Amino acid sequence: MKYVLLTGASGGLGVKLSKYLLNNNYHVIMLYNKNKEVIEELHAKYSNATMYQIDLTNDNEIDELVKYLYDYDINIDILINNAAIENTSSIDDKNKDTFFKVYELNTYVPFKLMKDIKYNTCINISSENAIDTYDEVTVEYDLSKVSLNMLGKIFKMKYPNRIYNTICFGWLDTKMNSYLDEDIKKEIDFVPMDKAVREIVKLFDKQEDKEVIIRK
Ligand SMILES: NC(=O)c1ccc[n+]([C@@H]2O[C@H](COP(=O)([O-])OP(=O)(O)OC[C@H]3O[C@@H](n4cnc5c(N)ncnc54)[C@H](OP(=O)(O)O)[C@@H]3O)[C@@H](O)[C@H]2O)c1
């Protein structure tokens, strides 16, 4: 059975992906921060699920996670960097703090996990905002995802025998977009969640490094 370490397992995409993987014979170590309820439900239902609470912005907690994997002799086949936040203030309200907060979770945390954990394949969940879709209200997020896209390329130089994939999604209908009015949401071409999950899983067995863009 392959072991998957999934950050942000309790989020919109994370829950759907966890369910798919748990139903398809993967062991999923589901990392969550505050949203315990949904993770507890999955943990109760599937014997191949592990739940693990962590604030990924706390380095000590990541160090404990690394020790936990080592102590229990758990080898990670696939690391999925999925947890992320965004800040949707107007550009005039953005400052060093808003930049660092978003960068911390979206770029630094994947970096630390990619550096400190042993895995065969790494999948970084990115955004079309890192490629060709721009918005001043998400400038920190957009830049954090550009940096995330670079991380895979840089790590490939250090670990040429590992596989690095980056998947850049268009809009996903999750709580990340809960700030949007319902009327605006009706106009958005969301990527269907089952398609998003399928496209991530497609990358698992391909022994090649890829950067893909997935839109509706
Ligand atoms: N939504 C979109 O339109 C969209 C589009 C393109 C790409 N993406 C990318 O898709 C991925 C999944 O996003 P989503 O839409 O599913 O987001 P989401 O529903 O907002 O979920 C965010 C996840 O990140 C976790 N998280 C937040 N802060 C954390 C912290 N300090 N420590 C540990 N975990 C933390 C949350 O955990 P708790 O809930 O347990 O606190 C949650 O599981 C992200 O990388 C996002 O950038 C999203």
Ligand as a Chemical Component Dictionary entry (heavy atoms), coordinates in Angstrom:
data_LIG
# 
_chem_comp.id                   LIG 
_chem_comp.type                 NON-POLYMER 
_chem_comp.pdbx_formal_charge   0 
_chem_comp.three_letter_code    LIG 
# 
loop_
_chem_comp_atom.comp_id 
_chem_comp_atom.atom_id 
_chem_comp_atom.alt_atom_id 
_chem_comp_atom.type_symbol 
_chem_comp_atom.charge 
_chem_comp_atom.model_Cartn_x 
_chem_comp_atom.model_Cartn_y 
_chem_comp_atom.model_Cartn_z 
_chem_comp_atom.pdbx_ordinal 
LIG N1  N1  N 0  -9.979  27.350 -4.210 1  
LIG C1  C1  C 0  -9.483  27.709 -5.389 2  
LIG O1  O1  O 0  -10.139 28.408 -6.185 3  
LIG C2  C2  C 0  -8.126  27.214 -5.800 4  
LIG C3  C3  C 0  -7.710  27.458 -7.125 5  
LIG C4  C4  C 0  -6.445  27.023 -7.518 6  
LIG C5  C5  C 0  -5.631  26.368 -6.613 7  
LIG N2  N2  N 1  -6.067  26.162 -5.324 8  
LIG C6  C6  C 0  -5.156  25.478 -4.407 9  
LIG O2  O2  O 0  -5.751  24.264 -4.008 10 
LIG C7  C7  C 0  -5.241  23.916 -2.694 11 
LIG C8  C8  C 0  -6.390  23.557 -1.782 12 
LIG O3  O3  O 0  -7.163  24.724 -1.583 13 
LIG P1  P1  P 0  -8.679  24.693 -1.088 14 
LIG O4  O4  O 0  -9.423  25.550 -2.034 15 
LIG O5  O5  O -1 -9.096  23.295 -0.827 16 
LIG O6  O6  O 0  -8.513  25.511 0.280  17 
LIG P2  P2  P 0  -9.348  25.460 1.641  18 
LIG O7  O7  O 0  -10.644 24.761 1.460  19 
LIG O8  O8  O 0  -9.371  26.874 2.127  20 
LIG O9  O9  O 0  -8.414  24.573 2.595  21 
LIG C9  C9  C 0  -7.209  25.055 3.111  22 
LIG C10 C10 C 0  -6.531  23.962 3.910  23 
LIG O10 O10 O 0  -5.311  24.484 4.443  24 
LIG C11 C11 C 0  -5.238  24.138 5.831  25 
LIG N3  N3  N 0  -4.466  25.118 6.588  26 
LIG C12 C12 C 0  -4.634  26.464 6.638  27 
LIG N4  N4  N 0  -3.763  27.013 7.509  28 
LIG C13 C13 C 0  -3.033  25.985 8.023  29 
LIG C14 C14 C 0  -2.000  25.898 8.989  30 
LIG N5  N5  N 0  -1.498  26.993 9.608  31 
LIG N6  N6  N 0  -1.504  24.677 9.281  32 
LIG C15 C15 C 0  -1.988  23.563 8.695  33 
LIG N7  N7  N 0  -2.959  23.571 7.778  34 
LIG C16 C16 C 0  -3.495  24.775 7.451  35 
LIG C17 C17 C 0  -6.693  24.130 6.312  36 
LIG O11 O11 O 0  -6.756  23.374 7.516  37 
LIG P3  P3  P 0  -7.979  23.529 8.600  38 
LIG O12 O12 O 0  -9.228  23.794 7.780  39 
LIG O13 O13 O 0  -7.990  22.208 9.304  40 
LIG O14 O14 O 0  -7.627  24.651 9.503  41 
LIG C18 C18 C 0  -7.366  23.467 5.107  42 
LIG O15 O15 O 0  -7.248  22.070 5.206  43 
LIG C19 C19 C 0  -4.430  25.132 -2.226 44 
LIG O16 O16 O 0  -3.058  24.907 -2.457 45 
LIG C20 C20 C 0  -4.926  26.249 -3.127 46 
LIG O17 O17 O 0  -3.984  27.270 -3.286 47 
LIG C21 C21 C 0  -7.292  26.558 -4.897 48 
# 
loop_
_chem_comp_bond.comp_id 
_chem_comp_bond.atom_id_1 
_chem_comp_bond.atom_id_2 
_chem_comp_bond.value_order 
_chem_comp_bond.pdbx_ordinal 
LIG N1  C1  SING 1  
LIG C1  O1  DOUB 2  
LIG C1  C2  SING 3  
LIG C2  C3  SING 4  
LIG C2  C21 DOUB 5  
LIG C3  C4  DOUB 6  
LIG C4  C5  SING 7  
LIG C5  N2  DOUB 8  
LIG N2  C6  SING 9  
LIG N2  C21 SING 10 
LIG C6  O2  SING 11 
LIG C6  C20 SING 12 
LIG O2  C7  SING 13 
LIG C7  C8  SING 14 
LIG C7  C19 SING 15 
LIG C8  O3  SING 16 
LIG O3  P1  SING 17 
LIG P1  O4  DOUB 18 
LIG P1  O5  SING 19 
LIG P1  O6  SING 20 
LIG O6  P2  SING 21 
LIG P2  O7  DOUB 22 
LIG P2  O8  SING 23 
LIG P2  O9  SING 24 
LIG O9  C9  SING 25 
LIG C9  C10 SING 26 
LIG C10 O10 SING 27 
LIG C10 C18 SING 28 
LIG O10 C11 SING 29 
LIG C11 N3  SING 30 
LIG C11 C17 SING 31 
LIG N3  C12 SING 32 
LIG N3  C16 SING 33 
LIG C12 N4  DOUB 34 
LIG N4  C13 SING 35 
LIG C13 C14 SING 36 
LIG C13 C16 DOUB 37 
LIG C14 N5  SING 38 
LIG C14 N6  DOUB 39 
LIG N6  C15 SING 40 
LIG C15 N7  DOUB 41 
LIG N7  C16 SING 42 
LIG C17 O11 SING 43 
LIG C17 C18 SING 44 
LIG O11 P3  SING 45 
LIG P3  O12 DOUB 46 
LIG P3  O13 SING 47 
LIG P3  O14 SING 48 
LIG C18 O15 SING 49 
LIG C19 O16 SING 50 
LIG C19 C20 SING 51 
LIG C20 O17 SING 52 
# 
